[in-house]
Amino acid sequence: MRIQVSGKQIDVGDALRTHVEDRLEEAVGKYFDRPVEAVVTFSKEAHEFVSDLSVHLPTGLTVQAKSRANEIYASFEGCTERMDKQLRRYKRRLKDHHRSRENPIEAIGAPSYILAGNDHAEDAEPETLQPVIIAEMETRVPNLSVGEAVMQMELAGAPLLVFRNEKHGGVNVVYTREDGNIGWIDPRNSQ
């Protein structure tokens, strides 16, 4: 398993790096026997340490977890426990997904933009309706079934996921509604 451990303005020592590698190999090894890729980033906000964990599974899906604690090891353990809970919850579906999928998950690159916020007073009218682009990036849009998209969204802890529906190739969105249910937007079915 390839594991990248880094710190944002924090020196990650050999002891912490070894602990992270051993703990991740143990946690992910319970569910997958093939190598995967993991990225762990440590940072500090005020008096708390923050651990961000992203594990790319051999099925093509990604599990993400984040945790905060007063100690760096405790923040990582919280992260690992959340990831373990997600993997345990989806273990059967992840294995079934891998067996039933003939080809790996494909993704296309799509431009992604960050627009400037409204700096005007609430009553002031903007000079133009054209937004100001302050950053440009590329986002991966995976080709998934609706069920896989919901699972990926929940594994990533994201409020929404844009994906290409593998059934018809159209762009769809799944999102978490305020009532706790999952919403699905399929413009192709609006006709």
MIPARO-959473 format. One record per residue (C-alpha): residue number from 0; x, y, z. Coordinates in steps of 0.1 Angstrom, whole numbers, plus 5000, padded with zeros to 4 digits. Example, Ala and Ser with C-alpha at 12.3 -4.5 7.8 and 13.67 -1.06 7.14 Angstrom:
<sites>
[0 [5123 4955 5078]]
[1 [5137 4989 5071]]
</sites>
This chain:
<sites>
[0 [5000 5000 5000]]
[1 [5013 5035 4991]]
[2 [5009 5059 5020]]
[3 [5017 5096 5018]]
[4 [5020 5113 5052]]
[5 [5024 5150 5053]]
[6 [5019 5180 5076]]
[7 [5008 5215 5070]]
[8 [5033 5236 5090]]
[9 [5038 5205 5112]]
[10 [5069 5183 5112]]
[11 [5057 5147 5109]]
[12 [5083 5126 5126]]
[13 [5094 5090 5118]]
[14 [5074 5077 5148]]
[15 [5041 5092 5137]]
[16 [5048 5082 5101]]
[17 [5054 5046 5112]]
[18 [5023 5045 5134]]
[19 [5002 5059 5105]]
[20 [5015 5033 5081]]
[21 [5011 5003 5105]]
[22 [4976 5014 5116]]
[23 [4963 5020 5080]]
[24 [4977 4987 5067]]
[25 [4959 4970 5096]]
[26 [4926 4988 5091]]
[27 [4924 4986 5053]]
[28 [4939 4951 5052]]
[29 [4908 4938 5070]]
[30 [4887 4946 5040]]
[31 [4910 4945 5010]]
[32 [4940 4923 5002]]
[33 [4952 4943 4972]]
[34 [4973 4974 4976]]
[35 [4956 5008 4978]]
[36 [4968 5044 4980]]
[37 [4963 5066 5011]]
[38 [4970 5103 5018]]
[39 [4971 5115 5054]]
[40 [4975 5152 5061]]
[41 [4980 5167 5096]]
[42 [4975 5203 5105]]
[43 [4969 5225 5135]]
[44 [4939 5248 5141]]
[45 [4941 5268 5173]]
[46 [4948 5242 5201]]
[47 [4935 5212 5181]]
[48 [4953 5189 5157]]
[49 [4933 5180 5125]]
[50 [4938 5148 5106]]
[51 [4925 5144 5070]]
[52 [4925 5109 5056]]
[53 [4918 5099 5020]]
[54 [4920 5062 5009]]
[55 [4917 5052 4973]]
[56 [4903 5017 4972]]
[57 [4910 4990 4946]]
[58 [4873 4992 4935]]
[59 [4880 5028 4923]]
[60 [4860 5044 4951]]
[61 [4875 5068 4977]]
[62 [4869 5069 5014]]
[63 [4875 5102 5033]]
[64 [4876 5110 5070]]
[65 [4885 5139 5091]]
[66 [4890 5142 5129]]
[67 [4901 5168 5154]]
[68 [4916 5162 5189]]
[69 [4940 5179 5213]]
[70 [4967 5154 5205]]
[71 [4980 5144 5171]]
[72 [4978 5106 5177]]
[73 [4943 5109 5190]]
[74 [4932 5129 5159]]
[75 [4946 5102 5136]]
[76 [4929 5075 5156]]
[77 [4896 5093 5153]]
[78 [4901 5095 5116]]
[79 [4909 5058 5113]]
[80 [4879 5048 5134]]
[81 [4856 5068 5111]]
[82 [4871 5052 5080]]
[83 [4869 5017 5096]]
[84 [4832 5023 5104]]
[85 [4825 5034 5068]]
[86 [4844 5004 5054]]
[87 [4826 4980 5078]]
[88 [4792 4995 5068]]
[89 [4799 4992 5031]]
[90 [4820 4960 5031]]
[91 [4795 4938 5013]]
[92 [4785 4965 4988]]
[93 [4821 4974 4981]]
[94 [4830 4937 4974]]
[95 [4799 4932 4953]]
[96 [4806 4964 4934]]
[97 [4841 4952 4926]]
[98 [4829 4917 4914]]
[99 [4800 4930 4893]]
[100 [4820 4958 4876]]
[101 [4838 4945 4845]]
[102 [4859 4976 4839]]
[103 [4875 5000 4864]]
[104 [4856 5032 4872]]
[105 [4862 5057 4844]]
[106 [4863 5094 4850]]
[107 [4864 5124 4827]]
[108 [4881 5157 4835]]
[109 [4858 5187 4838]]
[110 [4868 5224 4844]]
[111 [4859 5236 4879]]
[112 [4859 5273 4888]]
[113 [4859 5293 4920]]
[114 [4839 5325 4917]]
[115 [4845 5356 4938]]
[116 [4820 5362 4966]]
[117 [4797 5391 4968]]
[118 [4817 5419 4986]]
[119 [4790 5444 4981]]
[120 [4766 5455 5008]]
[121 [4733 5436 5008]]
[122 [4713 5465 4994]]
[123 [4739 5474 4967]]
[124 [4733 5461 4932]]
[125 [4763 5446 4914]]
[126 [4777 5464 4884]]
[127 [4775 5433 4862]]
[128 [4759 5399 4865]]
[129 [4791 5383 4850]]
[130 [4809 5365 4878]]
[131 [4846 5370 4885]]
[132 [4866 5338 4883]]
[133 [4894 5337 4909]]
[134 [4906 5301 4904]]
[135 [4904 5274 4878]]
[136 [4909 5237 4884]]
[137 [4901 5203 4870]]
[138 [4876 5180 4887]]
[139 [4871 5143 4880]]
[140 [4836 5133 4871]]
[141 [4832 5095 4876]]
[142 [4811 5072 4854]]
[143 [4789 5054 4880]]
[144 [4755 5038 4886]]
[145 [4731 5058 4909]]
[146 [4737 5033 4937]]
[147 [4775 5036 4934]]
[148 [4772 5074 4933]]
[149 [4753 5074 4966]]
[150 [4778 5051 4982]]
[151 [4807 5072 4969]]
[152 [4791 5104 4982]]
[153 [4786 5088 5017]]
[154 [4821 5073 5018]]
[155 [4836 5107 5009]]
[156 [4814 5125 5035]]
[157 [4804 5150 5007]]
[158 [4771 5168 5006]]
[159 [4767 5161 4969]]
[160 [4783 5142 4940]]
[161 [4783 5150 4903]]
[162 [4786 5119 4881]]
[163 [4780 5105 4847]]
[164 [4752 5080 4848]]
[165 [4766 5048 4834]]
[166 [4732 5038 4822]]
[167 [4727 5066 4797]]
[168 [4759 5087 4799]]
[169 [4741 5119 4811]]
[170 [4754 5141 4839]]
[171 [4735 5135 4872]]
[172 [4738 5147 4908]]
[173 [4731 5130 4941]]
[174 [4729 5151 4972]]
[175 [4720 5149 5009]]
[176 [4687 5166 5016]]
[177 [4680 5186 5048]]
[178 [4655 5159 5059]]
[179 [4684 5133 5058]]
[180 [4672 5115 5026]]
[181 [4692 5114 4994]]
[182 [4681 5135 4964]]
[183 [4689 5125 4928]]
[184 [4688 5149 4899]]
[185 [4686 5133 4864]]
[186 [4679 5160 4838]]
[187 [4674 5133 4811]]
[188 [4642 5121 4828]]
[189 [4626 5156 4828]]
[190 [4611 5152 4793]]
</sites>
